[in-house]
C-alpha cells in the first residue's frame, strides 16, 4: 500500500511525536529532506490542485546515501516511523509534510540550538516619552528596547524600569543585521503576529484565539515608571491566547487599536501612511488616551490625536468597536 493512501489525519500524541523525533537517524532524515528542498525549483511552485504531486520528492536511494546510514533495513524502519506525520511518500520518493517543515524550521531558526547575545547598543531611535536614545540588547531569544535616560513604559520582572518593550525574536533573525536592523525587524515580526491574533487567528497553528482584557483598577502611573500595582504606564492590557498551541500575545490596548482600519483612514486623511507593523505605531500608541466610560457593561474610549483633530473609538466588553467619532481637538 502506498503511504499516500493512508489516513494522514490520524492524530499523533505529543509523547509519540517527541519519541519519533528523538531518534538521531530520524531527525537526520528530516534535516536531509529540508536541505534538499529547493523553494525556487519550478516543481515547488505549488498549485492547489497539485499540492501532493511529489515532483520534487527525493528517492529512497538518494535519501539513504545522503543520510549515510549503514543498514538499509533499519533505515527503512526509521523512515517508516516518520512517514505520514513528518514525511510523505509519493510515487517518486519522499518529501516533508508541513509538520516536517515546521520541525526543520524550528531548528533552522535557531530556537532549539542557539543562544546568541547582543550586548547593549545605542541605536538611531528615540524614546517616545523623552526623546532620549533607545538602547537594545538580545538575550534568551528576546530583544529588549529601553530608554537610556527615562523610566520608560514598564518595569521588568526584577523591578528595574526603563523598559520600552521586550519581544521574542528567533536567533536567525539576527543574521546579517545590525542592532538597529534587528530592532525594526523584531517590531515588524511581532506586530504582524499581533495583527493575526487580533483577527482571531493564531499565527502559529491557525486555531481560534481567546481574547481577554486586564484593567488595572487602581491605576496610578507616574513619572518614575509604571503603576505600583501593574508595573505599566497603560491601564488596559489585552491578551490573546491560543489554547491549542499555547501561543500568547499580550500588550497595551492602545497599540492593538492602531490596527483598526478607521485609524489608518484617519492618519491617511492627515497625509500619513500608517504602517501598523512599525516603530511609528509603537510611538503613536504612547499618545493614545484611554478612558473607562462605563464599568458594567464595560465601555472603553480610546482617543487618537493627529494634527488639529482627534479620532475616538468606543469599544464594548468584547473589544468590538461600536462607535467612531472625529472632532477638532479641544472642542
Helices and strands as residue ranges (DSSP letters): G 3-5, H 14-21, H 24-36, G 42-44, G 48-50, H 60-67, H 72-82, E 87-89, E 94-96, H 98-108, E 118-126, E 133-139, E 142-147, E 163-168, G 171-174, H 179-198, E 210-215, E 236-241, E 248-252, H 253-256, G 257-259, H 261-269, H 279-285, E 289-295, E 298-306, E 309-315, E 321-328
